[in-house]
Amino acid sequence: MNSSLLFRRVIQQYSIGSFNNISSRFTSSSSSSSSSSTTTTKNSSESSPIDSELKNKIDDFIKTNKVAIFIKGEPNAPSCGFSNAVLQILKLHGCEFKSQNILEDVKLRETMKIYSNWPTFPQVYFNGEFVGGCDILLQMHQSGELVEELKKVGIQSKLSNLKNTAPSSSSPSN
């Protein structure tokens, strides 16, 4: 994963994970704010253990599929606009993927939030590595970065040939 994608993920995860603690830091005394800062660094999996059997199934699913997504609904009938957007982006690139419908299994849905340390869906994985959600995949698509990331996992995007075929912007002189 390139550094700009990693940077975006870190910023978004920090923002999501720490947003609730920000107001308490400003309203607490300095002695209690130092104790609240130690709780923000605590790994969420420590407070909510993941069932080992389910964790193994998730590991197997995301590691055996080049592109694995956890969505609301099914690929042919998404139940969420964000899931639909991810599906459309992947289809636009001609990308084969495997999906799990997190609406069918409450335990899977809650476990995935802990597993990825990402509270929302869809969740996208490339070669077992968490990429992000709809917003990140959309940014990658718009910047052309998705073509490169797919290439790294051995997938040739349908859009890879379009990258350098834009018409010249020069206009004829009068």
The 8 nearest C-alpha neighbors of each residue, nearest first, counted from 0:
[[1, 2, 5, 4, 148, 130, 3, 151],
 [0, 2, 4, 3, 5, 148, 6, 144],
 [1, 3, 5, 4, 6, 0, 7, 8],
 [4, 2, 6, 5, 1, 7, 0, 8],
 [5, 3, 7, 6, 2, 1, 8, 0],
 [4, 6, 2, 8, 3, 7, 9, 1],
 [5, 7, 3, 9, 4, 8, 2, 10],
 [8, 6, 4, 10, 5, 9, 11, 3],
 [7, 9, 5, 11, 6, 10, 12, 4],
 [10, 8, 12, 6, 11, 7, 13, 5],
 [11, 9, 13, 7, 8, 12, 14, 6],
 [12, 10, 14, 8, 13, 9, 15, 7],
 [11, 13, 15, 9, 14, 10, 16, 8],
 [14, 12, 16, 10, 11, 15, 17, 9],
 [13, 15, 11, 12, 17, 18, 16, 10],
 [16, 14, 12, 13, 18, 17, 11, 19],
 [17, 15, 13, 14, 12, 18, 19, 39],
 [16, 18, 20, 14, 19, 15, 13, 21],
 [17, 19, 21, 20, 15, 14, 16, 22],
 [20, 18, 17, 21, 22, 16, 23, 15],
 [19, 21, 17, 23, 18, 22, 24, 39],
 [22, 20, 24, 18, 23, 19, 17, 25],
 [21, 23, 25, 24, 20, 26, 19, 18],
 [22, 24, 26, 20, 25, 21, 27, 32],
 [25, 23, 32, 21, 27, 22, 26, 20],
 [26, 24, 22, 23, 27, 21, 32, 28],
 [25, 27, 23, 24, 22, 28, 32, 21],
 [28, 26, 24, 25, 23, 32, 31, 29],
 [27, 29, 31, 30, 32, 26, 24, 25],
 [28, 30, 32, 31, 27, 33, 24, 25],
 [29, 31, 28, 32, 33, 34, 27, 35],
 [30, 32, 34, 33, 28, 29, 27, 35],
 [33, 31, 35, 29, 24, 34, 30, 27],
 [32, 34, 36, 31, 35, 30, 29, 37],
 [33, 35, 31, 37, 32, 36, 38, 30],
 [36, 34, 32, 38, 37, 33, 31, 39],
 [37, 35, 33, 39, 38, 34, 32, 40],
 [36, 38, 34, 35, 39, 40, 33, 41],
 [37, 39, 35, 41, 36, 40, 34, 42],
 [40, 38, 36, 37, 41, 35, 17, 20],
 [39, 41, 38, 37, 42, 36, 43, 17],
 [42, 40, 38, 39, 43, 37, 45, 46],
 [41, 43, 44, 45, 40, 46, 39, 116],
 [42, 44, 45, 46, 41, 113, 47, 116],
 [43, 45, 47, 48, 42, 46, 113, 49],
 [46, 44, 43, 42, 47, 48, 41, 49],
 [45, 47, 44, 43, 48, 42, 41, 49],
 [48, 46, 44, 45, 43, 49, 113, 110],
 [49, 47, 44, 45, 46, 50, 43, 113],
 [50, 48, 51, 110, 54, 47, 44, 53],
 [49, 51, 53, 52, 54, 48, 110, 55],
 [52, 50, 54, 53, 49, 55, 48, 56],
 [53, 51, 55, 54, 50, 56, 49, 57],
 [52, 54, 56, 55, 50, 51, 57, 49],
 [53, 55, 51, 57, 56, 52, 58, 50],
 [54, 56, 58, 52, 53, 57, 59, 51],
 [57, 55, 53, 59, 54, 58, 60, 52],
 [56, 58, 60, 54, 59, 55, 61, 53],
 [59, 57, 55, 61, 56, 60, 62, 54],
 [58, 60, 56, 62, 57, 61, 63, 55],
 [61, 59, 57, 58, 63, 62, 56, 64],
 [62, 60, 127, 67, 58, 64, 59, 63],
 [61, 63, 127, 59, 64, 60, 126, 58],
 [64, 62, 60, 61, 59, 65, 126, 127],
 [65, 63, 66, 61, 62, 67, 60, 126],
 [66, 64, 126, 125, 67, 152, 63, 96],
 [65, 67, 125, 96, 64, 124, 126, 97],
 [68, 66, 97, 124, 61, 96, 98, 64],
 [69, 67, 123, 98, 122, 70, 124, 97],
 [68, 70, 99, 122, 121, 98, 100, 101],
 [71, 69, 121, 100, 82, 72, 101, 120],
 [70, 72, 78, 100, 101, 102, 79, 77],
 [73, 71, 77, 78, 100, 70, 76, 102],
 [72, 74, 76, 77, 75, 100, 71, 70],
 [75, 73, 76, 77, 86, 72, 98, 83],
 [74, 76, 73, 77, 72, 86, 83, 78],
 [77, 75, 73, 74, 72, 78, 83, 79],
 [78, 76, 72, 73, 83, 79, 74, 71],
 [79, 77, 72, 71, 76, 80, 82, 73],
 [78, 80, 82, 81, 77, 71, 83, 72],
 [79, 81, 83, 82, 84, 78, 77, 85],
 [82, 80, 84, 83, 79, 133, 85, 121],
 [81, 83, 85, 79, 121, 84, 80, 70],
 [82, 84, 80, 86, 81, 85, 77, 87],
 [83, 85, 81, 87, 86, 82, 80, 88],
 [86, 84, 88, 82, 87, 83, 133, 89],
 [85, 87, 83, 89, 84, 88, 90, 82],
 [86, 88, 90, 84, 85, 89, 91, 83],
 [89, 87, 91, 85, 90, 86, 84, 92],
 [88, 90, 94, 92, 86, 91, 87, 85],
 [91, 89, 93, 87, 92, 88, 94, 86],
 [92, 90, 88, 89, 93, 87, 157, 94],
 [91, 93, 156, 157, 89, 90, 94, 158],
 [94, 92, 90, 91, 157, 156, 89, 95],
 [93, 95, 89, 92, 90, 96, 156, 154],
 [94, 96, 93, 66, 97, 89, 90, 65],
 [97, 95, 66, 67, 94, 98, 65, 64],
 [96, 98, 67, 68, 66, 64, 99, 95],
 [99, 97, 68, 69, 67, 96, 100, 70],
 [98, 100, 69, 101, 70, 68, 97, 73],
 [101, 99, 72, 70, 71, 102, 103, 73],
 [100, 102, 108, 103, 104, 71, 70, 99],
 [103, 101, 100, 104, 71, 72, 105, 108],
 [104, 102, 101, 100, 105, 72, 107, 108],
 [103, 105, 107, 106, 102, 101, 108, 100],
 [106, 104, 108, 107, 109, 102, 103, 101],
 [105, 107, 109, 108, 104, 110, 111, 101],
 [108, 106, 110, 104, 105, 109, 111, 101],
 [109, 107, 105, 101, 111, 106, 110, 104],
 [110, 108, 106, 112, 111, 107, 105, 113],
 [111, 109, 107, 113, 112, 108, 114, 106],
 [112, 110, 114, 113, 108, 109, 115, 107],
 [111, 113, 118, 117, 110, 109, 116, 114],
 [114, 112, 116, 110, 111, 115, 44, 43],
 [115, 113, 111, 112, 116, 110, 44, 49],
 [114, 116, 117, 113, 112, 111, 129, 118],
 [115, 117, 113, 112, 114, 118, 43, 12],
 [116, 118, 115, 112, 119, 12, 113, 111],
 [119, 117, 112, 116, 120, 113, 15, 115],
 [120, 118, 117, 121, 112, 122, 132, 111],
 [121, 119, 122, 70, 132, 69, 71, 118],
 [120, 122, 70, 132, 69, 82, 133, 119],
 [121, 123, 132, 69, 120, 68, 131, 70],
 [122, 124, 68, 130, 131, 132, 67, 129],
 [125, 123, 129, 67, 128, 130, 66, 127],
 [124, 126, 66, 128, 65, 127, 129, 67],
 [127, 125, 65, 128, 62, 66, 124, 152],
 [126, 128, 62, 61, 125, 124, 129, 65],
 [129, 127, 124, 125, 126, 130, 61, 62],
 [128, 130, 124, 131, 123, 125, 127, 115],
 [131, 129, 124, 123, 128, 125, 132, 122],
 [132, 130, 123, 122, 135, 129, 8, 136],
 [131, 133, 122, 121, 135, 134, 123, 136],
 [132, 134, 136, 135, 85, 81, 137, 121],
 [135, 133, 137, 136, 132, 138, 131, 81],
 [134, 136, 138, 137, 133, 132, 131, 139],
 [137, 135, 139, 133, 138, 134, 140, 132],
 [136, 138, 140, 134, 135, 139, 133, 141],
 [139, 137, 135, 141, 140, 136, 142, 134],
 [140, 138, 144, 145, 136, 142, 137, 141],
 [139, 141, 137, 145, 143, 138, 142, 136],
 [142, 140, 138, 139, 143, 137, 144, 145],
 [141, 143, 139, 144, 140, 138, 145, 137],
 [144, 142, 140, 145, 141, 146, 139, 147],
 [143, 145, 139, 147, 142, 146, 140, 148],
 [144, 146, 139, 148, 140, 147, 143, 149],
 [145, 147, 149, 144, 148, 156, 143, 159],
 [148, 146, 150, 144, 145, 149, 151, 143],
 [149, 147, 145, 151, 150, 146, 144, 152],
 [148, 150, 154, 152, 146, 151, 147, 145],
 [149, 151, 154, 153, 147, 148, 152, 155],
 [152, 150, 148, 149, 153, 147, 154, 0],
 [153, 151, 149, 150, 154, 126, 65, 148],
 [152, 154, 150, 151, 149, 155, 65, 148],
 [155, 153, 150, 149, 152, 156, 94, 151],
 [154, 156, 150, 157, 153, 149, 159, 146],
 [157, 155, 92, 158, 159, 146, 93, 154],
 [156, 158, 92, 93, 159, 155, 160, 91],
 [157, 159, 156, 161, 160, 92, 162, 146],
 [158, 160, 156, 161, 162, 157, 146, 155],
 [161, 159, 162, 158, 163, 157, 164, 156],
 [162, 160, 164, 158, 159, 163, 165, 157],
 [161, 163, 160, 159, 164, 158, 165, 143],
 [164, 162, 161, 165, 160, 159, 166, 158],
 [163, 165, 161, 162, 166, 160, 167, 159],
 [166, 164, 163, 167, 162, 161, 168, 160],
 [167, 165, 164, 168, 163, 169, 161, 162],
 [166, 168, 169, 165, 170, 164, 163, 171],
 [167, 169, 166, 170, 165, 171, 164, 172],
 [170, 168, 167, 171, 166, 172, 165, 173],
 [169, 171, 168, 172, 167, 173, 166, 165],
 [170, 172, 173, 169, 168, 167, 166, 165],
 [173, 171, 170, 169, 168, 167, 166, 165],
 [172, 171, 170, 169, 168, 167, 166, 165]]
